[in-house]
C-alpha cells in the first residue's frame, strides 16, 4: 500500500496511455471528432482573419490612410472654415519611425457640370506625388492617367460620376464649390482619368484635383483640411495615435484612426469579432460534449478496476490525477492534430485562396477582394488552442472527480 501511494506521475501517465489504447475505437472516434472540430475552427478563423485583413488594407489604402488629422470639428462640419492654417506645425512629427508616407488634402463638397448635366461631388485636392505614398488610389485608374505634377487643370472623376454626366477623357468639366467666406466660385478642369475602385465613396462621388490649384481657387493660401498618414503596419496605428495625442493639442486638432472614420467598417469589424466568438463557442460545445461523453463511458466500464485500485491503497487524488491525465492526453493530441490539419488546408489554399468572384460586386462594396486568402495568425492560434484546451480540461474534471468518489464496495461487486 505504501509503495502504491508513492507511485510517480510517470507511472500514471503510462497507465493513462494504456487505458486510452484499451479501447482504440472509442478513443479514435473522440480524436476524429476533436480533429474535425478544431481543423474546421482553424480554417474558419483563418478565412475570417484573411477577409478582415483584406478589408482593412483595401479601406485604408484606397482612400483613408491609417490616421487623419483635421482641425477640431472638421469631420462633423466638413466646412472649409475648419481648416488647418499651419500644416507645418504637424508635419514636423512625420519623422516618426511608424510613418512611411503622408499627404496633405483639401476636401469639400461641390458640383461637377458638363453641358446640361451635373452631379454632386466630393472634391478632394491632393499632391499628386505625396498621395501615391499613402494610398493606392492612383492604381485604380480604369481609363486615362493619374494627376500629373505641374498640371493645374487635371481632373479625375469616379466612374459613376463620369457616367452620370456623360463625361469622356479630355472633356472640359466645370467644378463649382464654396469658399470659406461663403462665396460660390467655379473653375474649368479637363478630365484626365476615371477611377474605378468598387468603393462607393470613391466611384459615386469623388472628384480629384491638384492641391495647389485648390488652394488658389478656394483662397486657402497654404491651408488644408486633412493631413493623412500611413504607417508601415496596421498594428502601428494605435501607437502612432498615442504619440500624436501627446504632442498635438486636442483642443485644436482631431486625430482620427481609420476605424473612426467610417462607421460601416467599424460595424463590420465588430461583427467579425462576434462571428468568431460564435464559431469558437460552437466548437467548444462539441469538444466539451465529446470529452465528457468519452470519460463518462470509460468510467462506467472501469468501475471494478478503479475500485480494486482504491482497495489496494491508491488515493482518491491519484485516481483523479490518472483520469485527468487521460483527458489531457486526448486534448493535447486532438488539438495538435486538429490545428495541423487546419493549417495544412490553409497552406494548400495558399495564394490561390477561395474565389468568390461570382459575388465580387457585393464584396467590393465592403472593400473585400473577390478572392479570399486565409491567414493564420499567432493570436488566432492562441485563441483557438487555448480556449479549446481550457474548455476540454473543464469537461474532464467532473468524470475524474466522480471516479475518485466511487464507493469501493459498489465498484468491486461482481457485475
Secondary structure, DSSP 8 states (H G I E B T S, - for coil): -HHHHT--HHHHHHHHHHHHHHTHHHHHHHHHHHHHHHHHHHHHHHHHHHHHHHHHHHHIIIII-SEEEEETTHHHH--GGG-BS-THHHHTTTTSTTEEEEEEEEEEEEEEEETTEEEEEEEEEE-HHHHHHH-SGGG-EEEE----TT-TTEEEEEHHHHHHHT--TT-EEEEEEE-TTS-EEEEEEEEEEEE--S-HHHHTTEEEEEHHHHHHHTT-TT-BSEEEEEESSGGGHHHHHHHHHHHS-TTTEEEEEGGGS-HHHHHHHHHHHHHHHHHHHHHHHHHHHHHHHHHHHHHHHTHHHHHHHHHTT--HHHHHHHHHHHHHHHHHHHHHHHHHHHHHHHHHHTTT-EE-GGGHHHHHHTT--SEE-----HHHHHHHHHHHHHHHHHHHHHHHHHHHT--HHHHSS--
